[in-house]
């Protein structure tokens, strides 16, 4: 009679734990969904299955022990079987651990534009085993999460502004005064553009190139949207071009200067 009561107690205990796990998973999943953390919600659902499987094994051992069976050998067998399974599924376990690492650290999310190793594209899905990236060529690259979490990840979506760092080549025919005027016009174009951050912001004579006077610009475009940054960059470049053109300051282009020397020795 006591054995049957013990079995009933184990069943009720397991039922209670199952309901508790389900309630916690529903609560956590709802919170993650409200925060748009869908990857975290999927991990929680996966964790529920693992926990329930562990509870079933624990309950089975408890019931067998209640019935008088020696569960020591069973526990040892489970340990050996688990070791064999872990060795056989080493890559799978590595990918699952990688998934947990990616979702916990959150270096990327679905929809982010990033560079993972040498792969550049948009994150389409973060699964339990692998992550899919849609490249600029519209192909899909699948990276196992164990490998994904160990690679260098550069997230372009996370940046809050874009660098404007162009080199403008002016012709060597300019005198020093005209060169200073050209640099001033470029600085003026940067300063009067409302989308350019006030600091850092500069235009300087960087070096004497083979066929041009190299003026380097350094500033930040204050937008997080890639398409908008291209439009602002385009308008700024045209503004610089128009200012220099109106001032009569020419742009350099590849040239060669040929020096001819007359041989005055003559022939005898």
C-alpha positions in Angstrom: 0.0 0.0 0.0 2.8 2.4 0.9 4.5 1.7 -2.5 1.3 2.7 -4.3 1.1 5.9 -2.2 4.7 6.6 -3.0 4.1 6.1 -6.7 1.0 8.4 -6.5 3.1 11.0 -4.7 5.7 10.9 -7.4 3.1 11.3 -10.1 1.4 14.2 -8.3 4.9 15.8 -7.7 5.8 15.5 -11.4 2.5 16.9 -12.5 2.9 19.9 -10.2 6.5 20.5 -11.5 5.3 20.2 -15.1 2.5 22.8 -14.5 5.0 25.1 -12.7 7.4 24.8 -15.6 4.6 25.6 -18.1 3.5 28.6 -16.1 7.0 30.0 -15.9 7.6 29.4 -19.6 4.4 31.2 -20.5 5.2 34.1 -18.3 8.7 34.5 -19.6 7.7 34.0 -23.2 5.1 36.7 -23.0 7.6 39.1 -21.5 10.2 38.3 -24.3 7.5 38.7 -27.0 6.4 42.0 -25.7 10.0 43.2 -25.8 10.3 41.8 -29.3 13.0 39.4 -28.1 11.7 36.5 -30.2 15.0 34.6 -30.2 15.0 34.5 -26.4 11.4 33.3 -26.4 12.4 30.3 -28.6 15.3 29.4 -26.3 12.9 29.4 -23.3 10.6 27.0 -25.2 13.6 24.8 -25.9 14.7 24.9 -22.3 11.2 23.8 -21.2 11.6 20.6 -23.3 15.0 19.8 -21.7 13.7 20.5 -18.2 10.7 18.2 -18.7 12.8 15.5 -20.1 15.1 15.7 -17.0 12.0 15.6 -14.7 10.7 12.5 -16.5 14.0 10.7 -16.0 14.1 11.8 -12.3 10.5 10.7 -11.8 11.1 7.3 -13.5 14.0 6.6 -11.2 12.0 7.7 -8.2 9.1 5.3 -9.1 11.5 2.4 -9.8 13.2 3.0 -6.4 9.7 3.1 -4.7 8.9 -0.3 -6.3 12.1 -1.8 -4.8 14.3 -1.8 -7.9 18.0 -1.0 -7.5 18.4 2.3 -9.4 22.1 2.5 -8.8 22.9 0.5 -11.9 20.4 2.5 -13.9 22.0 5.8 -12.8 25.4 4.5 -13.8 24.0 3.4 -17.2 22.4 6.8 -17.7 25.7 8.4 -16.9 27.6 6.2 -19.4 24.9 6.7 -22.0 24.9 10.4 -21.4 28.7 10.5 -21.9 28.5 8.5 -25.1 25.6 10.7 -26.4 27.6 13.8 -25.5 30.6 12.6 -27.4 28.6 11.6 -30.4 26.6 14.8 -30.4 29.5 17.1 -29.6 29.0 19.5 -32.5 25.2 19.6 -31.7 25.9 20.5 -28.1 28.5 23.1 -29.2 25.9 24.7 -31.5 23.3 24.8 -28.7 25.7 26.4 -26.3 26.6 28.8 -29.1 23.0 29.7 -29.5 22.6 30.4 -25.8 25.7 32.5 -26.0 24.4 34.5 -29.0 21.0 35.1 -27.4 22.5 36.0 -24.0 25.1 38.5 -25.3 22.8 39.7 -28.1 25.5 41.0 -30.5 23.0 40.8 -33.3 19.3 40.5 -33.8 17.1 39.5 -36.7 17.1 42.3 -39.3 20.6 43.6 -38.3 23.1 44.3 -41.0 26.4 42.9 -39.9 29.7 41.3 -40.9 30.4 37.9 -39.4 34.0 36.9 -40.3 34.1 37.6 -44.0 30.3 37.3 -44.5 28.4 40.6 -44.9 24.6 40.7 -45.0 21.3 40.8 -43.0 20.5 38.4 -40.2 17.4 36.5 -41.3 17.0 33.9 -38.6 18.8 32.8 -35.4 17.8 29.1 -34.9 18.7 26.6 -32.3 21.5 25.1 -34.4 22.5 27.8 -36.9 22.1 31.4 -38.0 21.1 32.4 -41.5 22.5 35.5 -43.2 21.1 37.1 -46.4 24.1 38.5 -48.3 24.2 41.5 -50.6 24.2 39.1 -53.6 20.8 37.8 -52.1 22.3 34.4 -51.3 21.8 32.8 -47.9 24.8 31.8 -45.8 24.1 29.4 -42.9 26.6 29.4 -40.1 26.5 26.9 -37.2 26.0 28.8 -34.0 29.1 27.3 -32.4 31.2 28.8 -35.2 29.0 32.0 -35.2 29.6 32.8 -31.6 33.4 32.4 -31.9 33.8 34.7 -35.0 34.4 38.4 -35.0 31.0 40.2 -35.4 30.7 43.7 -36.7 27.2 45.1 -36.4 26.5 48.0 -38.8 23.0 48.5 -37.5 24.2 49.5 -34.1 26.1 52.6 -35.2 24.4 55.9 -34.5 26.2 57.9 -37.3 28.3 57.5 -40.4 31.9 58.6 -41.1 32.5 61.2 -43.8 36.2 60.8 -44.7 36.9 61.8 -48.3 40.1 62.9 -49.9 39.7 65.7 -52.4 42.5 66.2 -54.9 43.2 69.8 -56.0 45.5 70.8 -58.8 49.1 71.8 -58.3 48.6 75.0 -60.4 47.1 76.7 -57.3 49.2 79.1 -55.4 49.2 79.0 -51.6 46.5 81.7 -51.2 44.1 79.9 -53.5 44.9 76.6 -51.8 44.0 78.1 -48.4 40.8 79.5 -49.9 39.9 76.0 -51.2 40.4 74.4 -47.8 38.3 77.2 -46.2 35.5 76.5 -48.7 35.5 72.8 -47.8 35.4 73.6 -44.1 32.6 76.1 -44.7 30.5 73.4 -46.6 31.0 71.0 -43.6 30.1 73.7 -41.1 26.9 74.9 -42.9 25.5 71.4 -43.4 23.0 70.7 -40.6 23.5 67.0 -40.8 27.2 67.2 -40.0 28.3 66.9 -36.3 30.1 70.0 -35.0 32.9 67.9 -33.5 35.1 66.4 -34.8 35.0 68.3 -38.1 38.0 69.3 -40.2 39.5 69.7 -43.6 43.3 69.7 -43.9 46.1 69.5 -46.4 47.0 65.8 -45.8 49.9 65.2 -48.2 51.4 66.1 -51.5 50.3 63.3 -53.9 51.9 62.5 -57.2 49.4 64.5 -59.2 47.4 66.4 -56.7 47.2 68.4 -53.4 45.3 65.9 -51.2 42.8 67.6 -48.9 41.4 65.2 -46.3 38.0 65.7 -44.7 36.9 64.1 -41.5 33.4 64.5 -40.0 30.4 62.5 -39.0 27.0 62.4 -40.7 24.4 62.5 -37.9 21.9 59.8 -39.0 21.6 56.0 -38.3 19.8 55.3 -41.6 22.1 54.0 -44.3 20.0 55.3 -47.3 19.7 58.8 -45.7 23.4 58.9 -45.1 24.1 58.3 -48.8 21.7 61.2 -49.7 23.4 63.5 -47.2 26.9 62.5 -48.5 25.8 63.1 -52.1 24.4 66.6 -51.3 27.5 67.5 -49.4 29.9 66.3 -52.1 27.9 68.3 -54.7 28.0 71.4 -52.4 31.8 71.2 -52.1 32.1 70.8 -55.9 30.0 73.8 -56.6 31.8 76.0 -54.1 35.2 75.1 -55.5 34.0 75.5 -59.1 32.6 79.0 -58.4 35.9 80.0 -56.9 37.8 78.8 -59.9 39.6 76.1 -58.0 40.2 73.1 -60.2 40.3 69.4 -59.3 43.4 67.4 -60.2 43.5 64.5 -62.5 46.3 62.1 -63.4 48.9 63.9 -65.5 52.5 63.6 -66.6 55.0 66.4 -67.1 57.6 65.7 -69.8 60.8 67.7 -69.7 62.8 68.0 -72.9 66.5 68.9 -72.8 68.4 69.9 -75.9 71.7 68.2 -76.5 74.1 71.1 -77.1 77.2 69.0 -77.5 76.5 68.5 -81.2 78.1 65.9 -83.3 81.5 65.8 -85.0 
